[in-house]
Amino acid sequence: MTDPTSAFSASMSSPFPPREPRGIDYSLPTCGETQCSSHGTCVGPPGGGAILVCDCDLGYRGLSCEDTVNGALSLPLTLSVLAFIFGLLIVAFIIAKVRQMQKKRNRKLLAEKQGYNIVV
């Protein structure tokens, strides 16, 4: 004879989800990703306590590591690098033009020296 309670429990589904193995779920975001903007790690405060604080990576600061240390320098630095490159291009153009004029003058002097009548 079969047990009537086992037949009843088999026919009824459980209102609870099936049990999953216990352990760490690595798919969940970490404290450093959520609280520290992915630019630091969560640590306990120096004096102790329950609230975690962010230990920011190099180059970041703020309560949530949201500010960059050189954030205020980015625009002037970019402009100065562009100005430097533009200056180098101008100097290279001037040097090329001067060399072109020197070659033209040297050809003319050589032609006069050897008696050629070359229009340059």
FENSUL-V872314 format. One record per residue. RES is the residue in one small letter. SS is DSSP state (hx for helix, st for strand, lp for the rest). D_LAST is the distance of its C-alpha to the last C-alpha in whole Angstrom. Layout:
BEGIN
res | ss | d_last
RES | SS | D_LAST
RES | SS | D_LAST
END
This chain:
BEGIN
res | ss | d_last
m | lp | 120
t | lp | 116
d | lp | 116
p | hx | 115
t | hx | 113
s | hx | 111
a | hx | 110
f | hx | 110
s | hx | 107
a | hx | 105
s | hx | 106
m | lp | 104
s | lp | 101
s | lp | 100
p | lp | 99
f | lp | 97
p | lp | 93
p | lp | 94
r | lp | 93
e | lp | 90
p | lp | 90
r | lp | 90
g | lp | 87
i | lp | 83
d | lp | 81
y | lp | 78
s | lp | 76
l | lp | 77
p | lp | 75
t | lp | 75
c | hx | 76
g | hx | 72
e | hx | 71
t | hx | 73
q | lp | 73
c | lp | 70
s | lp | 68
s | lp | 67
h | lp | 65
g | st | 68
t | st | 72
c | st | 75
v | st | 77
g | st | 81
p | lp | 81
p | lp | 81
g | lp | 84
g | lp | 86
g | lp | 86
a | lp | 86
i | lp | 83
l | st | 80
v | st | 77
c | st | 73
d | st | 71
c | st | 68
d | lp | 65
l | lp | 62
g | lp | 60
y | st | 63
r | st | 65
g | lp | 68
l | lp | 71
s | lp | 70
c | lp | 67
e | lp | 65
d | st | 63
t | st | 60
v | lp | 59
n | lp | 56
g | hx | 56
a | hx | 55
l | hx | 52
s | hx | 50
l | hx | 48
p | hx | 47
l | hx | 46
t | hx | 44
l | hx | 42
s | hx | 41
v | hx | 40
l | hx | 38
a | hx | 37
f | hx | 36
i | hx | 34
f | hx | 32
g | hx | 31
l | hx | 30
l | hx | 28
i | hx | 26
v | hx | 26
a | hx | 24
f | hx | 22
i | hx | 21
i | hx | 21
a | hx | 18
k | hx | 16
v | hx | 16
r | hx | 15
q | hx | 12
m | hx | 11
q | hx | 12
k | hx | 11
k | hx | 7
r | hx | 9
n | hx | 11
r | hx | 8
k | hx | 7
l | hx | 11
l | hx | 11
a | hx | 10
e | hx | 11
k | hx | 14
q | hx | 15
g | lp | 14
y | lp | 11
n | lp | 9
i | lp | 6
v | lp | 4
v | lp | 0
END
